[in-house]
Every structure is written in C-alpha cells, then in structure tokens.
Amino acid sequence: MSIIFESAPDGYYINDYEGTFVAGNRAGEELLGYPREELIGKNFVEAGIFSMDGVLRWFTSKINNGILEGINSLIQAAKARARGYRTKRNLITMLYLIAGKLNFDLPT
C-alpha cells in the first residue's frame, strides 16, 4: 500500500484530527513546495501554508475553497456559453443568467 501512496501522481498528505501532518507522498512535496520532512509534525499554520488570519477569517465569512471553486465553475460555464459574443457585457449577462437563479415564472 505504501508503494501506491508514494508513487501516486496526485499529491497527498495525511493529517491527524488536529491538522498535524503525519505523512505525505512525493507529488505532495511538489504540490506544496516543501519537503515532507519539514511538514511532518507541524500543522498548516505552523508550516506557513495557511495564515492564522485566514483560518480565523473563515469563521466570520464562511467562504472556503469549495465555495470559490463552485463560483469559478459557474464563471467557466458562462464563458463557454458566451463564446462568440466577444464582449464583456455579454459574459456578464451570462453570469447573471447562470448564477443569479432568476425565476421568470414563464409558462412551460
């Protein structure tokens, strides 16, 4: 099992319940830019990957990477649909139509 973990093409790190790094693979080192020896035994804040301000800000804003990725996927869908229109205004219109969840109550 450790050979599969180590040779996986995707970066993986394993953390305990307190966020402390306990293991990682070679692709994880490339992904984060740190050798795993520097990270094991530290948490995200101690390792300098996340700032304490960013962690605390989550409690007030509740915006995390998953939400931002969801917004980005909506923008990418709007860009694909607005292709050929060539103006920023049309892209913005597509964003409103896709992300705005407008309800026109039209008969179907």
N, C-alpha and C positions, 0 to 999 in steps of 0.2 A: 504494500500500500504506500509506503514512503517513496518508492521509486516513481509511482504515478504522480504523487503530490509534487515531488521535486521537479519532474520533467514536464509538468502541465504547461501548456502555452500561455495560460492566463495567470495573472498574479494573484496569489492567495496569502493571507496572513490569518492566523488563528489568534483570537483574543479570549481572555477569560471574562467572567461577568463584570469585572471592574475595568475592562478596557485595556488590560495589560497584554502586550504582545507575548505569545508563548511559542509561536513557530511561524515560519514563512518559507516560501519557495524562491527559486532563482528569478522567476518572472516577477514576483512581488518586489524583489530588490530593485529591478529595473523600473517598475511602475512607480514606486515611491522615491527612488533615487537614493536609498540608504542601504548599506549592508545590513543583513538581518541581525548580525551581532550587535549593532548599535541600537536596534529597536527592541530586541527581546529583553523583557523585564521592565520596559517603560510603557506608559500609556500614550495615547495620541497627543496629549498636551505636553507631556514631558519630552516627547520625541520631537516636538516642534512642528508636527503635521497639522494640528488644529491649534488655534489660539484659545485661551480661556475666554476672551471676549466673544469669540464666535460661538463657543459652546453655551455661554450664558445668554447670548442674544437669541438662541433658538427658543428658550423658554418664554421670551416675550413675543417673538414674531411667529413661531411655529412653522417657519419656512425651512425646509430641508432640501437636500439634493434631489430627492424623489419628486417633490413638487416642481422644482426648477426643471427637471428633465421632462416632466409632463407638459409644462408650458413650452419648452423647446420643441417637443414633438408636435404640438399644435401649430407652432410657427413654421416648422418644416412642412407640415401638411398644407398650410396656407400658401407657402412659396410654391409648392408643386401645383396647386390649383390655379394660382395667379400667373403661371407661366404663359408667356406670350402677350401679356398685358403691358409689360415693360415700364410701368410707373409705380412709384412708391405708394401712391394713393390707392391703386387697385390692390396692392398687397395688404395695406392697412384695412381696406374694406373686407377682404377675405378673412383677415384675422378677426374682425368683429363678427362676421357671419359664422365662423367656425367656433371661436372661443366664447362669444357672447351669449350663446344658448338662447338666442332670441326666439320668442314664441309669437308667431304671427296669427295663430288661430285660423289658418286657411282651411277651407273645406277640402277634404281629400277624396 
